[in-house]
Amino acid sequence: MKLDNFTKYVCTFILGLILGILLGVRYCKETASKSETKETIDSLINVNNKIKIKIEHLDSIKDAKVIEVGTLDNDSTLKLFYKLVKE
């Protein structure tokens, strides 16, 4: 059974259309995946920056306490020791 030229073109067109749809779906999935990855990375960077700010704040509080303890005299040191033992 021999197909005429028109039938060959129609079959070729349909196969090309199916192939194009499959490639398009795959491309969309890859693009969505890349977008989700970028959003995840951006959110992790934001969380990381917030943690850095908190650590810097705690570090400055620690430095202030170190200076405060360093300037204590003997009576103040004893009071601080009793306060820490109570806690």
C-alpha positions in Angstrom: 0.0 0.0 0.0 1.6 3.2 -1.2 0.9 6.5 0.5 0.5 9.6 -1.6 2.5 12.8 -0.9 -0.2 14.6 1.0 -0.6 11.7 3.5 3.2 11.7 4.0 3.2 15.4 4.8 0.3 15.1 7.2 2.0 12.2 9.0 5.2 14.2 9.2 3.4 17.2 10.4 1.6 15.3 13.2 4.8 13.6 14.3 6.6 17.0 14.4 3.8 18.5 16.3 3.9 15.7 18.9 7.7 16.0 19.2 7.4 19.8 19.6 4.8 19.5 22.3 7.0 16.9 24.2 10.0 19.2 24.0 8.0 22.2 25.1 6.7 20.4 28.2 10.2 19.4 29.1 11.6 22.9 28.6 8.8 24.3 30.8 9.6 21.8 33.6 13.3 22.7 33.4 12.5 26.4 33.6 10.2 26.0 36.5 12.8 23.9 38.3 15.5 26.5 37.8 13.1 29.2 39.1 12.3 27.3 42.2 16.0 26.6 42.9 16.8 30.4 42.5 13.9 31.2 44.9 15.2 28.7 47.4 18.7 30.0 47.3 17.4 33.6 47.7 15.4 32.6 50.8 18.4 30.8 52.3 20.6 33.9 51.7 18.0 36.1 53.5 17.9 33.7 56.5 21.7 33.6 56.5 21.8 37.4 56.7 19.3 37.5 59.5 21.3 35.0 61.5 24.5 37.0 60.9 22.8 40.1 62.3 21.6 38.2 65.4 25.1 36.8 66.0 26.7 40.3 65.6 24.1 41.6 68.1 24.9 38.8 70.6 28.6 39.4 70.1 28.3 43.1 70.9 26.3 42.2 74.1 29.0 39.7 75.0 31.8 42.3 74.5 29.9 44.8 76.7 29.6 42.2 79.5 33.3 41.3 79.2 34.2 45.0 79.7 31.7 45.2 82.6 33.2 42.2 84.3 36.7 43.4 83.6 36.1 46.6 85.5 34.7 45.0 88.6 36.4 45.4 92.0 36.5 42.6 94.5 33.2 43.4 96.2 31.3 43.6 92.9 32.9 40.4 91.7 31.7 38.6 94.8 28.1 40.0 94.3 28.2 38.9 90.7 29.3 35.4 91.7 26.5 35.1 94.2 24.0 36.3 91.6 25.2 33.7 89.1 25.1 30.9 91.7 21.4 31.8 92.5 20.4 31.6 88.8 
